Amino acid sequence: MFAEYAQINALHPWFFATAAWLLGAVVGSFLNVCIYRIPANKSIVLPGSHCACGQPIAWYDNIPILSWFLLRGKARCCGRPYSFRYAFVEALTAGLFLACWLLKADPDPHVFHPGVAICGWVLTSALVAATFIDLDHFIIPDRFTIGLAFVGVALSIWVPALHGQSHGRMFVANLLSGRDAVIGMLLGAGLVVWIAVIAEALLKKEAMGFGDVKLVGAIGAFTGWQGALFAVFGGAVVGTVWVGLALLGQKISGKKTAIAPPTESAEGQPVELGFGAQVPFGPMLAIAGLAHFLWFHVWTQGQVDQLVSAFAGTM
């Protein structure tokens, strides 16, 4: 089915790769809109892109990544500076789209699966948006968790290669892939629920938001139960490293690092980063989940195969 595309990719490998990068940059520009407007309950369609002063942004000032550098980070209409994060989100999404294509769309005609790369684009887009919303507001909207989970199950049925299923019989691979997605979703969410319950009992306070539970379930729908487990424990490693570096940075600089709501004090001031302070866990889960999807799935599957072989050998 994809033989012609595979031949094009083999002859001109830069073509689809460049298209993937450009598409990611455009999607990243749209994600900036989602990151700003969705938590504020604003439409992501209307009005069109506009400056903080209210003036519409012309198309030539809204070119992903490039416009920020051409305008030197200032709006053309009023000269107000705007954050480099807009360009960063666009560049990050473009890079992840490119990585999904290069790692998930094999140019061999017999195993060429652009559908897996497309599924990765969906997962990447949702996780990038969820990450920055969680960093800003300590919330993860349901459309990026529950909605993403159901989309993951549907895509798993449509693209069985997403879960490595290639059964010869018609529809069998689709059903097996859908099964793997549901197992990953339920096992991932269930594991985080128990971790949250135990941690809350030990710490005598809420240790993990329910949005994190749903996010792991969504990651599991795309990556299976192995990816869900990797996201939980890999996310803990990422979080430990992040907090450790932040504490080291504030010790070296002598400046206290503060974190955003909802950990604000009674006076409305952000609470300083330290032991027991609440930090958004969603970004850590997203980083680990994407790492598994792009790279570490080979390692985790190898570990599972070894365990299965060892167990079978004792039978």
C-alpha positions as CSV (number, residue, x, y, z in Angstrom):
1,M,0.0,0.0,0.0
2,F,2.8,2.4,0.9
3,A,5.3,1.0,-1.6
4,E,5.2,4.2,-3.8
5,Y,5.7,6.5,-0.8
6,A,8.5,4.2,0.4
7,Q,10.2,4.6,-3.0
8,I,9.9,8.3,-2.9
9,N,11.3,8.3,0.7
10,A,14.2,6.1,-0.4
11,L,15.1,8.3,-3.4
12,H,14.5,11.6,-1.7
13,P,14.7,11.0,2.1
14,W,14.8,14.7,2.8
15,F,11.3,15.3,1.3
16,F,9.0,13.7,3.9
17,A,11.4,14.6,6.7
18,T,11.3,18.3,5.7
19,A,7.6,18.1,5.4
20,A,7.3,16.6,8.9
21,W,9.5,19.3,10.4
22,L,7.5,22.1,8.7
23,L,4.2,20.6,9.7
24,G,5.4,20.3,13.3
25,A,6.4,24.0,13.3
26,V,2.9,25.0,12.1
27,V,1.2,22.7,14.6
28,G,3.5,24.1,17.3
29,S,2.2,27.6,16.4
30,F,-1.4,26.3,16.9
31,L,-0.4,24.7,20.2
32,N,0.8,28.1,21.5
33,V,-2.8,29.3,21.0
34,C,-4.2,26.2,22.8
35,I,-1.7,26.7,25.7
36,Y,-2.8,30.3,26.2
37,R,-6.6,30.1,25.5
38,I,-7.8,26.7,26.7
39,P,-7.1,27.3,30.4
40,A,-8.8,30.7,30.1
41,N,-11.9,29.0,28.5
42,K,-11.4,31.0,25.3
43,S,-12.1,29.8,21.7
44,I,-9.0,28.4,20.0
45,V,-10.5,29.5,16.6
46,L,-11.9,33.0,17.0
47,P,-10.7,35.6,17.2
48,G,-7.5,35.1,15.1
49,S,-4.0,35.7,16.4
50,H,-3.7,39.1,17.9
51,C,-1.3,41.1,20.0
52,A,-1.8,41.9,23.7
53,C,-2.7,45.4,22.6
54,G,-5.6,44.0,20.6
55,Q,-4.2,44.5,17.1
56,P,-4.5,41.5,14.7
57,I,-1.2,39.9,13.8
58,A,-0.4,39.8,10.1
59,W,0.4,36.5,8.5
60,Y,4.0,37.6,7.7
61,D,4.5,38.3,11.4
62,N,3.1,34.9,12.4
63,I,5.6,32.6,10.6
64,P,6.5,29.8,13.0
65,I,9.9,30.1,14.7
66,L,11.2,32.7,12.1
67,S,9.0,35.6,13.1
68,W,10.3,35.8,16.6
69,F,13.8,36.3,15.4
70,L,12.9,38.7,12.6
71,L,10.9,40.8,15.0
72,R,13.6,40.4,17.7
73,G,10.9,39.3,20.2
74,K,8.8,42.4,19.9
75,A,5.4,43.0,18.4
76,R,5.5,45.1,15.2
77,C,2.3,47.0,16.1
78,C,3.2,48.3,19.6
79,G,6.7,47.2,20.3
80,R,5.7,45.0,23.3
81,P,8.1,42.2,23.9
82,Y,6.7,38.7,23.8
83,S,8.2,35.5,25.2
84,F,10.8,33.3,23.4
85,R,8.7,30.4,24.6
86,Y,6.4,30.8,21.5
87,A,9.4,30.1,19.2
88,F,10.6,27.4,21.6
89,V,7.3,25.5,21.5
90,E,7.2,25.7,17.7
91,A,10.8,24.5,17.4
92,L,10.2,21.7,20.0
93,T,7.1,20.4,18.2
94,A,8.9,20.6,14.8
95,G,11.8,18.6,16.2
96,L,9.6,16.0,17.8
97,F,7.5,15.6,14.6
98,L,10.8,15.1,12.7
99,A,11.9,12.5,15.3
100,C,8.6,10.6,15.0
101,W,9.0,10.5,11.2
102,L,12.6,9.4,11.2
103,L,12.2,6.8,13.9
104,K,8.7,5.4,13.1
105,A,8.4,5.5,9.3
106,D,10.7,2.8,8.0
107,P,11.6,3.3,4.3
108,D,11.5,-0.5,3.6
109,P,8.3,-1.1,1.5
110,H,7.4,-4.2,3.6
111,V,7.5,-2.4,7.0
112,F,6.8,1.2,6.0
113,H,4.4,2.5,8.6
114,P,3.8,6.2,8.2
115,G,0.6,5.6,10.3
116,V,2.8,5.1,13.4
117,A,4.5,8.4,12.8
118,I,1.2,10.1,12.4
119,C,0.0,8.6,15.7
120,G,3.2,9.9,17.2
121,W,2.4,13.4,16.0
122,V,-1.0,13.2,17.7
123,L,0.6,12.0,21.0
124,T,3.4,14.6,20.7
125,S,1.0,17.5,20.1
126,A,-1.2,16.6,23.1
127,L,1.8,16.1,25.4
128,V,3.5,19.4,24.4
129,A,0.3,21.3,25.1
130,A,-0.4,19.5,28.4
131,T,3.2,20.1,29.5
132,F,3.1,23.9,29.2
133,I,-0.4,24.2,30.5
134,D,0.6,22.2,33.6
135,L,3.7,24.3,34.1
136,D,1.6,27.5,33.9
137,H,-1.6,26.4,35.8
138,F,-0.9,23.1,37.6
139,I,-3.8,21.6,35.6
140,I,-4.1,19.2,32.6
141,P,-7.4,19.7,30.7
142,D,-9.4,16.5,30.1
143,R,-9.1,16.9,26.4
144,F,-5.4,16.1,26.7
145,T,-5.9,13.1,29.0
146,I,-9.3,11.5,28.7
147,G,-9.7,12.6,25.1
148,L,-6.2,11.6,24.2
149,A,-6.7,8.1,25.8
150,F,-9.8,7.4,23.7
151,V,-8.0,8.7,20.6
152,G,-5.1,6.4,21.4
153,V,-7.4,3.4,21.6
154,A,-9.1,4.3,18.3
155,L,-5.7,4.9,16.5
156,S,-4.4,1.6,17.9
157,I,-7.2,-0.2,16.3
158,W,-6.7,1.7,13.0
159,V,-2.9,1.3,13.1
160,P,-2.0,-2.0,14.7
161,A,1.6,-1.4,14.0
162,L,1.5,1.2,16.8
163,H,1.6,-1.7,19.2
164,G,3.8,-3.9,17.0
165,Q,0.9,-6.1,15.9
166,S,1.2,-7.6,12.4
167,H,-1.0,-10.7,12.6
168,G,-1.7,-12.1,9.1
169,R,-5.5,-12.6,9.6
170,M,-7.8,-9.8,8.8
171,F,-8.8,-7.6,11.8
172,V,-6.9,-9.8,14.2
173,A,-4.0,-7.4,14.4
174,N,-6.4,-4.5,14.8
175,L,-8.2,-6.2,17.7
176,L,-4.9,-7.2,19.4
177,S,-3.6,-3.7,19.1
178,G,-6.8,-2.2,20.5
179,R,-6.5,-4.7,23.4
180,D,-2.9,-3.6,24.1
181,A,-4.1,0.0,24.1
182,V,-6.9,-0.6,26.6
183,I,-4.6,-2.6,28.9
184,G,-2.0,0.1,28.8
185,M,-4.6,2.8,29.6
186,L,-6.2,0.9,32.5
187,L,-2.9,-0.5,34.0
188,G,-1.1,2.9,33.7
189,A,-3.9,4.8,35.3
190,G,-4.5,2.2,38.0
191,L,-0.9,2.1,39.0
192,V,-0.7,5.9,39.4
193,V,-3.9,5.8,41.5
194,W,-2.3,3.4,44.0
195,I,0.9,5.4,44.0
196,A,-1.1,8.5,44.8
197,V,-3.1,6.8,47.5
198,I,0.0,5.4,49.2
199,A,1.9,8.7,48.9
200,E,-1.0,10.6,50.3
201,A,-1.2,8.3,53.3
202,L,2.5,8.7,54.0
203,L,2.8,12.4,53.4
204,K,-0.6,13.3,54.9
205,K,-1.5,15.5,51.9
206,E,-2.3,15.2,48.3
207,A,0.8,13.9,46.5
208,M,-0.4,13.6,42.9
209,G,-3.3,15.2,41.0
210,F,-5.9,13.2,39.2
211,G,-4.9,14.8,35.9
212,D,-1.6,12.9,36.2
213,V,-3.5,9.7,36.6
214,K,-5.5,10.3,33.4
215,L,-2.3,11.4,31.6
216,V,-0.5,8.2,32.3
217,G,-3.6,6.3,31.0
218,A,-3.5,8.3,27.8
219,I,0.2,7.6,27.4
220,G,-0.5,3.9,28.0
221,A,-3.1,3.9,25.2
222,F,-0.3,4.8,22.8
223,T,2.6,2.9,24.2
224,G,1.0,-0.1,26.0
225,W,1.5,-1.1,29.6
226,Q,5.3,-1.1,29.2
227,G,5.2,2.6,28.2
228,A,2.8,3.5,31.0
229,L,5.1,1.9,33.6
230,F,8.1,3.6,32.0
231,A,6.4,7.0,32.1
232,V,5.6,6.6,35.8
233,F,9.1,5.6,37.0
234,G,11.0,7.5,34.2
235,G,8.9,10.5,35.2
236,A,10.0,10.1,38.8
237,V,13.7,10.1,37.6
238,V,13.2,13.1,35.4
239,G,11.5,14.9,38.3
240,T,14.2,14.1,40.7
241,V,16.9,15.3,38.4
242,W,14.9,18.5,37.6
243,V,14.3,19.4,41.3
244,G,17.9,18.5,42.1
245,L,19.3,20.8,39.4
246,A,16.9,23.6,40.5
247,L,18.0,23.3,44.1
248,L,21.6,23.2,43.1
249,G,21.1,26.3,40.9
250,Q,19.5,28.3,43.7
251,K,22.3,27.2,46.1
252,I,24.9,28.4,43.6
253,S,23.1,31.6,42.7
254,G,21.9,32.4,46.2
255,K,18.4,33.1,44.8
256,K,15.4,31.2,45.9
257,T,13.4,29.4,43.2
258,A,9.7,29.9,43.5
259,I,7.0,27.8,42.0
260,A,3.6,28.8,40.6
261,P,0.0,28.3,41.9
262,P,-1.7,26.4,43.3
263,T,1.0,26.3,45.9
264,E,0.7,30.0,46.7
265,S,0.9,31.1,50.3
266,A,-1.9,33.0,52.1
267,E,-0.3,36.2,51.0
268,G,-0.5,35.2,47.4
269,Q,3.2,34.8,46.9
270,P,4.7,31.7,45.2
271,V,6.1,29.1,47.6
272,E,9.9,28.5,47.4
273,L,11.1,25.3,45.9
274,G,12.1,22.8,48.6
275,F,11.3,19.4,50.2
276,G,7.6,18.9,50.3
277,A,6.8,21.6,47.8
278,Q,4.3,20.7,45.1
279,V,5.6,20.6,41.5
280,P,3.8,19.8,38.3
281,F,4.4,16.1,37.5
282,G,2.7,16.2,34.1
283,P,5.8,17.5,32.3
284,M,7.9,14.7,33.7
285,L,5.4,12.1,32.7
286,A,5.2,13.6,29.2
287,I,9.0,13.6,28.8
288,A,9.3,10.0,29.9
289,G,6.3,8.9,27.8
290,L,7.7,10.4,24.7
291,A,11.2,9.0,25.4
292,H,9.7,5.5,25.6
293,F,7.6,6.0,22.4
294,L,10.6,7.2,20.4
295,W,13.6,5.3,21.9
296,F,13.2,3.2,25.0
297,H,10.4,0.9,23.7
298,V,13.2,-1.3,22.3
299,W,14.9,-1.6,25.7
300,T,11.7,-2.2,27.6
301,Q,10.5,-4.8,25.2
302,G,13.8,-6.6,25.4
303,Q,13.5,-6.7,29.2
304,V,10.0,-8.1,29.0
305,D,11.1,-10.8,26.5
306,Q,13.9,-11.8,28.9
307,L,11.5,-12.0,31.8
308,V,9.1,-14.1,29.8
309,S,11.9,-16.4,28.6
310,A,13.2,-16.8,32.2
311,F,9.7,-17.5,33.5
312,A,9.0,-20.0,30.7
313,G,12.3,-21.7,31.5
314,T,11.2,-22.4,35.0
315,M,8.0,-24.0,34.0
